[in-house]
């Protein structure tokens, strides 16, 4: 017996085709063609991975950081939330916040890794392993110059710079993050704490 795709009418909601999931042959074109009611997904080596819904605090940290970056980033950089990064045709990620190089196409959901100056992940209980280990490796392999990991309770930012293909800790703080890249930053944790 072969597994059949989930029928939207029968199940009431979208789900990935289990056969294609086992074959790991999804591409970014498949992600772009998902119906509007599909959940947020990342594409990992051809497999669709549903991105868990962030908690209230998680969303607020990302939104407050977006607002801070919008107010302080140089004009050639633009922050965004809820957009994707296309690493290649079989791999995409959905960072919590990105800082993009301008010019950019405002109607795009996915941006090439070359356009991403900074990728930020807010760690939640369900995303610890991916945000601490897997995603930094993926972002580094894609050549994204800076990666921030934000831990909650209390809010603590770890800022990494890409050096020789790997991220090295540049600074971390639970009070005020001070870094010179991607621009001169003095970020007080109270400014991004819900």
C-alpha positions in Angstrom: 0.0 0.0 0.0 1.3 3.5 -0.9 0.7 6.5 1.2 -1.5 9.1 -0.4 -1.2 12.9 -0.2 -3.3 14.5 2.5 -6.5 15.7 0.8 -7.3 19.3 2.0 -11.1 18.7 1.9 -10.8 15.5 3.8 -8.5 16.7 6.5 -9.6 20.3 6.8 -6.1 21.7 6.6 -3.0 21.5 4.5 -0.2 18.9 5.2 2.9 17.9 3.3 2.7 14.9 0.9 4.1 12.0 2.9 5.6 10.3 -0.2 7.5 13.4 -1.3 8.6 13.9 2.3 10.2 10.4 2.4 11.7 11.0 -1.0 13.1 14.4 0.2 12.5 15.9 -3.2 10.8 19.2 -2.4 12.3 22.4 -3.8 11.8 26.1 -3.2 9.4 26.1 -6.1 7.1 23.8 -4.1 7.3 26.1 -1.1 6.4 29.1 -3.2 3.4 27.2 -4.6 2.0 26.3 -1.1 -1.6 27.3 -0.6 -2.3 30.4 1.5 -3.6 28.4 4.4 -0.4 26.3 4.7 1.6 26.9 7.9 5.1 28.5 7.8 7.6 25.9 6.7 11.4 25.6 6.2 12.9 23.4 3.6 15.7 21.2 4.9 17.4 19.0 2.4 14.2 18.6 0.4 12.0 17.9 3.4 9.3 20.4 4.5 9.6 21.2 8.2 6.7 23.0 9.8 7.9 26.0 11.8 6.2 26.1 15.2 4.1 29.2 16.1 6.1 31.5 18.3 4.9 32.4 21.8 3.8 35.9 22.7 7.1 36.8 24.4 9.0 35.3 21.4 7.1 37.5 18.9 7.5 40.6 21.1 11.3 40.2 21.3 11.5 39.8 17.6 9.2 42.8 17.0 11.0 45.0 19.5 14.3 44.1 17.9 12.9 44.9 14.4 11.7 48.3 15.7 15.1 49.0 17.3 16.9 48.0 14.1 14.5 50.1 12.0 15.3 53.2 14.1 19.1 52.6 14.3 20.3 50.8 11.2 22.1 52.7 8.4 19.9 53.5 5.4 21.5 50.8 3.2 20.2 48.1 5.6 16.6 47.2 6.2 15.2 44.9 9.0 12.4 42.4 8.4 10.4 39.8 10.2 8.5 36.8 8.8 10.5 36.5 5.6 12.6 33.6 4.4 16.2 33.1 3.4 16.8 30.9 0.3 20.1 29.0 1.0 19.7 27.0 -2.2 16.9 25.2 -4.2 16.5 22.5 -1.5 17.0 24.6 1.7 15.2 27.6 3.1 15.1 29.1 6.6 12.6 31.4 8.4 14.7 33.6 10.8 12.8 35.6 13.4 14.5 38.8 12.3 16.9 39.6 9.4 18.8 42.7 8.4 18.8 42.9 4.6 21.1 44.8 2.2 19.3 47.3 0.0 18.0 47.5 -2.7 15.4 44.9 -2.1 12.2 43.8 -3.7 9.4 44.6 -1.3 7.0 41.9 -2.7 9.5 39.1 -2.0 9.1 36.6 0.8 12.5 34.9 0.1 15.8 36.6 -0.1 19.1 35.2 -1.2 21.6 34.6 1.5 24.0 37.2 -0.2 21.4 39.9 0.7 21.3 39.0 4.4 23.7 40.9 6.6 22.3 39.5 9.9 20.1 36.6 10.8 18.5 36.5 14.3 16.9 33.5 16.0 14.9 33.9 19.3 15.3 30.5 21.1 12.1 28.8 22.4 11.9 25.4 24.1 10.9 23.7 20.8 13.7 25.3 18.7 16.7 25.0 21.1 18.7 22.5 19.1 18.0 24.1 15.7 18.6 27.7 16.9 21.8 26.8 18.8 23.4 24.2 16.5 21.8 23.6 13.1 20.8 27.0 12.0 24.1 28.7 12.8 25.9 26.1 10.8 23.5 26.6 7.9 23.8 30.4 8.0 27.6 30.1 8.2 27.7 27.7 5.2 25.6 30.3 3.3 28.1 33.1 4.1 25.8 35.3 6.2 28.2 37.6 8.0 26.4 37.9 11.3 24.2 35.7 13.5 22.5 36.6 16.7 20.9 34.1 19.1 18.5 35.5 21.6 17.8 33.5 24.7 14.7 34.3 26.8 14.0 34.6 30.5 16.1 36.7 30.9 16.7 38.1 27.5 20.4 37.6 26.6 21.9 38.2 23.1 24.8 36.2 21.7 26.3 38.0 18.7 28.5 36.0 16.3 30.7 37.2 13.4 31.6 34.9 10.5 35.3 34.2 10.5 36.9 31.7 8.1 33.6 30.0 7.4 32.6 29.7 11.1 30.8 31.8 13.6 32.9 33.2 16.5 31.3 34.9 19.5 31.9 38.7 19.1 29.9 39.7 22.2 27.1 38.7 24.5 25.1 40.4 27.2 22.0 40.3 29.3 22.3 44.1 29.9 23.7 45.9 26.9 25.1 44.4 23.7 28.0 46.5 22.2 29.3 45.5 18.8 30.9 47.3 15.8 29.4 45.0 13.2 27.1 45.0 11.2 27.2 48.6 12.3 28.0 50.4 15.6 25.4 48.9 18.0 24.6 49.7 21.7 21.5 47.6 22.3 20.1 47.6 25.8 18.2 44.4 26.6 15.4 46.3 28.3 14.7 47.8 24.8 13.8 44.3 23.5 12.4 42.8 26.6 8.6 42.4 26.6 
